[in-house]
């Protein structure tokens, strides 16, 4: 990326934003000093059309000032940050940090479009992994940046730039992210509780190193015993059919609202799958047994992660293996990595930087922060179970479900995958709910989840914050709220969640 400076001509051609002391907002940004970093661009863009890096075109954009930074807090750090600022008269007084996804490696500016239209000052970061995940091979500085440092530094610098541009701090600061962005969200709530006033963590990959061990476990199993597309579909159908009796009439056989299961359930689903599809062999049955049970340490038998949820797809459950390359290099064949000494090495190297597993959210609660966490019950990429267990550990640490729910709520969305899935595909605007909770004291209650297919409403169901749940009452012929069971998932062994690195 080439350095860009603001010339007098460019400044004159942009919209002028006057601060209280008469300085132009762009000039104020230009005079900022960045420790271990530099300003790459600061320009006001009045073009209503924006084309992102993938060629997608957006129209009707309001004028905005775009700021780009490179931050290098350590030898191997190269963190890209991008910030969009609405015109002063259009700013809603809020700052919104936005998360990335996967291994990051770039900033998708398209995610700024919605928030900038609503008047948010927004920022995101490539997490220091540009141009791709290979940048993290053997580089602990990159591990730290990816794990938590890039997000925190982005936040600090964005707030400085906001103050310089508008002449004041934001009234409220929010963060929203999903998957890797959900990991960023959880890290912020745990490590830097004063960075944000409200945080939305969707399908959060917070249990990071065990999650990627689960990916490797599935990869090795499915490499040894592949399933055809038809066989996979029949296994999914078997899970939905077996769990149908626990659903209401709208969702029975279509999705699984609560995929928590026992060993007996696992064996029953495997038996049903083999009955439905005679091409499935005993080798497939054993593979399914391992997939549904999840990875364990090869020597000690300790729980590394839980398994594939019933009703979810296989494909997205066995990718994202770049973390093992970060530790062992690209020359190491993935099928040779074992779940004994290699797993121990991998955990010790990456776990302290990447995992966001500290259940002590009291500092965030004392700051007045509000946290909404969302998982999908059909998500096999970032399964719900690690997040459910994390929420239980927060309750235990704080000593009260009521105290936890006073600032942190967890929702399990029926049938939602890591993207489109067989279940709910329309939810209320969760960021708006978060803003109302933090600024007006209105806590989020039940969500209305809807399923649309070709613009036709298929079903509509209530979704209550955990542990409450909606069940179908046959006598009353309606869905009703009940206090659901707590826990019900295997806990990851503590040694696979090492103490965070400061």
Residue pairs with C-beta under 8 A, 6 or more apart in sequence:
1 40
1 68
1 70
1 80
2 40
3 38
3 40
4 40
4 41
4 42
4 43
5 30
6 26
6 27
6 30
6 42
6 43
10 43
11 24
11 26
11 27
14 26
14 43
14 44
14 46
14 65
15 44
15 46
15 63
15 87
16 24
16 25
17 24
17 25
17 26
17 65
17 87
17 88
17 165
17 166
18 24
18 25
19 25
19 28
19 166
19 167
20 167
21 167
25 65
25 85
25 88
25 164
25 165
25 166
25 167
26 42
26 43
26 44
26 65
26 165
28 164
28 165
29 39
29 42
29 65
29 67
29 161
29 164
29 165
30 39
30 42
31 164
32 39
32 160
32 161
32 164
34 69
34 71
34 157
36 71
36 72
36 73
36 77
37 69
37 70
37 71
37 72
37 73
37 79
37 157
38 69
38 70
39 67
39 68
39 69
40 68
40 69
40 70
41 66
41 67
41 68
42 65
42 66
42 67
42 68
43 65
43 66
44 63
44 64
44 65
44 66
45 63
45 64
45 65
45 66
46 63
47 61
48 59
48 60
48 61
48 62
49 57
49 58
49 59
49 61
50 57
50 58
50 61
50 109
50 110
50 113
51 57
51 58
52 58
52 108
52 109
52 110
53 106
53 108
53 109
54 108
54 110
56 110
58 110
58 113
60 117
61 113
61 116
61 117
62 86
62 87
62 90
62 116
62 117
63 86
63 87
64 84
64 85
64 86
64 87
64 116
65 84
65 85
65 87
65 165
66 82
66 83
66 84
66 85
67 82
67 83
67 84
67 85
67 161
68 80
68 81
68 82
68 83
69 80
69 81
69 82
69 83
69 157
70 78
70 79
70 80
70 81
71 77
71 79
71 81
71 150
71 153
71 154
71 157
72 78
72 79
73 79
73 145
73 149
73 153
74 141
74 144
74 145
75 141
76 139
76 140
76 141
76 142
77 128
77 141
77 142
77 145
77 149
78 128
78 130
78 135
79 125
79 126
79 127
79 128
79 145
79 149
79 150
79 153
79 154
80 106
80 107
80 125
80 126
80 128
80 130
81 123
81 124
81 125
81 150
81 153
81 154
81 157
81 158
82 107
82 109
82 112
82 123
82 124
82 125
83 121
83 122
83 123
83 158
83 161
84 109
84 112
84 115
84 116
84 121
84 122
84 123
85 91
85 121
85 161
85 162
85 165
85 166
86 92
86 116
86 119
86 120
86 121
88 165
88 166
90 119
91 119
91 121
91 166
92 118
92 119
92 120
93 170
93 171
93 172
94 119
94 120
94 121
94 170
94 171
94 172
94 173
94 174
94 435
95 120
95 121
95 122
95 123
95 158
95 159
95 162
95 170
95 172
95 173
95 174
96 115
96 120
96 121
96 122
96 123
96 173
96 174
96 175
96 176
96 431
97 122
97 123
97 124
97 151
97 154
97 155
97 158
97 173
97 174
97 175
97 176
97 177
97 188
97 195
97 196
98 111
98 112
98 115
98 122
98 123
98 124
98 175
98 176
98 177
98 181
99 124
99 151
99 175
99 176
99 177
99 178
99 179
99 180
99 181
99 182
99 183
99 184
99 185
100 107
100 108
100 124
100 125
100 126
100 127
100 177
100 180
100 181
100 184
101 178
101 179
101 180
101 181
102 179
102 180
102 320
103 129
103 132
103 133
103 136
103 146
103 180
103 320
103 322
104 125
104 126
104 127
104 128
104 129
104 130
104 146
104 180
105 126
105 127
105 129
105 130
105 131
105 132
105 133
105 135
106 126
106 130
106 131
107 124
107 125
107 126
108 124
111 122
111 124
112 122
112 124
115 122
116 122
121 158
121 162
121 166
121 170
123 154
123 155
123 158
124 154
125 150
125 151
125 153
125 154
126 150
127 145
127 146
127 150
127 151
127 180
127 184
128 135
128 141
128 142
128 145
128 146
128 149
128 150
129 135
129 136
129 142
129 145
129 146
133 322
133 325
133 326
134 322
134 325
134 330
135 142
136 142
136 143
136 146
136 322
136 326
137 325
137 326
137 329
137 330
138 326
138 329
139 326
140 353
142 326
143 326
143 349
143 350
143 353
143 354
144 353
144 501
146 353
146 354
147 183
147 187
147 208
147 353
147 354
147 355
147 501
148 184
148 187
148 188
148 191
148 353
148 356
151 184
151 187
151 188
152 188
152 191
152 192
152 195
155 173
155 175
155 188
155 192
155 195
155 196
156 195
159 169
159 170
159 173
162 169
162 170
163 169
172 197
172 198
172 435
172 438
172 439
173 195
173 196
173 197
173 198
174 196
174 197
174 198
174 199
174 200
174 431
174 434
174 435
174 438
175 184
175 185
175 188
175 195
175 196
175 198
175 199
175 200
176 185
176 199
176 200
176 202
176 430
176 431
176 434
177 183
177 184
177 185
177 200
177 201
177 202
177 204
178 201
178 202
178 203
178 204
179 202
179 203
179 204
179 205
179 381
179 382
179 418
180 205
181 202
181 204
182 201
182 202
182 203
182 204
182 205
182 206
182 373
182 382
183 204
183 205
183 206
183 208
183 354
183 356
185 199
185 200
185 201
185 202
185 204
186 201
186 204
186 206
186 356
187 206
187 356
188 195
188 196
188 199
189 196
189 199
189 201
189 361
189 364
189 369
189 371
190 356
190 358
190 360
190 361
190 364
190 500
191 356
191 358
191 500
193 361
193 363
193 364
193 366
193 367
193 369
194 363
194 367
196 369
197 367
197 368
197 369
197 370
197 438
198 369
198 370
198 371
198 372
198 434
198 435
198 437
198 438
199 369
199 370
199 371
199 372
199 434
200 371
200 372
200 374
200 430
200 431
200 434
201 371
201 372
201 373
201 374
202 373
202 374
202 430
203 374
203 375
203 376
203 379
203 381
203 382
203 418
204 356
204 373
204 375
204 382
204 387
205 211
205 382
206 355
206 356
206 357
206 386
206 387
206 390
207 305
207 355
207 356
207 357
207 386
207 387
207 390
207 492
207 497
208 323
208 350
208 351
208 354
208 355
208 356
209 323
209 346
209 347
209 350
209 351
209 354
209 355
209 496
210 295
210 304
210 305
210 355
210 386
210 492
210 496
210 497
211 305
211 382
211 386
212 320
212 321
212 323
212 324
213 295
213 304
213 305
213 339
213 343
213 346
213 347
213 496
214 294
214 295
214 304
214 305
214 306
214 307
214 317
214 383
215 317
215 318
215 319
215 320
215 321
216 295
216 318
216 321
216 324
216 334
216 337
217 290
217 294
217 295
217 304
217 305
217 339
218 291
218 308
218 314
218 317
218 318
219 318
219 319
219 321
219 334
219 335
220 334
220 335
221 287
221 290
221 291
222 287
222 291
222 314
222 318
223 335
224 287
225 283
225 284
225 286
225 287
227 235
227 284
227 287
227 314
228 279
230 277
230 279
231 277
231 279
231 280
231 284
232 313
232 314
234 273
234 276
234 277
234 280
235 269
235 273
235 277
235 280
235 288
236 311
236 312
236 313
237 276
238 269
238 270
238 272
238 273
238 276
239 256
239 259
239 269
239 273
239 310
239 311
240 253
240 254
240 255
240 256
240 310
240 311
240 422
241 253
241 272
241 276
242 265
242 268
242 269
242 272
242 310
243 256
243 259
243 261
243 265
243 310
243 311
244 252
244 253
245 252
246 256
246 257
246 258
247 253
247 254
247 255
247 256
247 257
247 472
248 461
248 470
248 471
248 472
248 479
249 472
250 458
250 459
250 460
250 461
251 257
251 414
251 415
251 423
251 459
251 461
254 415
254 422
254 423
255 311
255 377
255 378
255 414
255 415
255 421
255 422
255 423
256 309
256 310
256 311
256 377
256 378
256 414
256 415
257 377
257 412
257 414
257 415
257 423
257 469
257 470
258 377
258 412
258 414
258 469
258 484
259 309
259 310
259 311
259 312
259 377
259 378
259 384
260 385
260 485
260 488
260 489
261 269
261 292
261 310
263 293
265 310
266 289
266 292
266 293
267 289
269 288
269 292
269 310
270 285
270 288
270 289
270 292
273 280
273 288
274 280
274 284
274 285
290 307
291 307
291 308
291 314
291 317
292 307
292 308
292 310
293 307
294 303
294 304
294 305
294 306
294 307
294 308
294 490
295 304
295 305
295 307
295 339
296 302
296 303
296 304
296 339
297 304
297 339
297 340
297 343
297 493
298 338
298 339
298 340
298 343
299 340
302 493
302 495
302 496
303 490
303 491
303 492
303 493
303 496
304 339
304 343
304 492
304 493
304 496
305 386
305 492
306 383
306 385
306 386
306 489
306 490
306 492
308 314
308 317
308 380
308 383
309 377
309 378
309 379
309 380
309 383
309 384
309 385
311 377
311 378
311 415
311 422
312 378
312 379
312 380
312 383
312 417
313 378
313 380
313 417
314 380
316 380
316 381
316 417
316 418
317 380
317 381
319 381
320 381
321 334
323 346
323 350
323 354
324 332
324 334
324 337
324 346
325 332
326 349
326 350
327 345
327 346
327 349
327 350
328 337
328 342
328 346
337 343
337 346
347 495
347 496
347 498
348 498
351 496
351 497
351 498
352 498
352 499
352 500
352 501
353 500
353 501
355 497
355 498
355 500
357 390
357 497
357 500
358 500
359 390
359 393
359 394
359 396
359 397
360 397
361 371
361 394
361 397
361 398
361 407
361 408
362 397
362 398
364 371
364 407
365 398
365 403
365 406
365 407
365 408
368 438
369 407
369 438
370 407
370 408
370 434
370 437
370 438
371 407
371 408
371 409
372 408
372 409
372 411
372 430
372 433
372 434
372 437
372 444
373 387
373 391
373 408
373 409
373 410
373 411
374 410
374 411
374 413
374 430
375 382
375 383
375 384
375 387
375 388
375 410
375 411
375 412
375 413
376 384
376 412
376 413
376 415
376 416
376 417
376 418
376 421
376 423
377 384
377 412
377 413
377 414
377 415
377 416
377 423
378 415
378 416
378 417
378 421
378 422
378 423
379 416
379 417
379 418
379 421
380 417
380 418
381 417
381 418
382 418
384 412
385 489
385 490
386 489
386 492
387 410
388 410
388 412
388 466
388 487
388 488
388 489
389 487
389 489
389 491
389 492
391 404
391 408
391 410
391 466
392 486
392 487
394 404
394 408
395 401
395 404
398 404
401 467
405 443
405 465
406 443
409 443
409 444
409 465
409 466
410 465
410 466
411 447
411 463
411 464
411 465
411 466
412 463
412 466
413 423
413 424
413 427
413 447
413 449
413 463
414 423
414 424
414 449
414 461
414 463
415 421
415 422
415 423
415 424
415 451
416 423
416 424
416 425
423 449
423 451
424 449
424 450
424 451
424 461
424 463
425 450
425 451
425 452
426 449
426 450
426 451
426 452
427 447
427 448
427 449
427 450
427 463
428 447
428 448
430 444
433 444
434 444
436 442
436 444
437 443
437 444
444 465
445 464
445 465
446 462
446 463
446 464
446 465
446 470
446 481
447 462
447 463
448 460
448 461
448 462
448 463
449 460
449 461
449 462
449 463
450 457
450 459
450 460
450 461
451 457
451 458
451 459
451 460
452 458
461 470
461 479
462 470
462 479
462 481
463 470
464 470
464 481
466 484
467 483
467 484
467 485
467 486
468 481
468 482
468 483
468 484
469 481
469 482
469 484
470 479
470 480
470 481
470 482
471 479
471 480
471 482
472 478
472 479
472 480
473 479
473 480
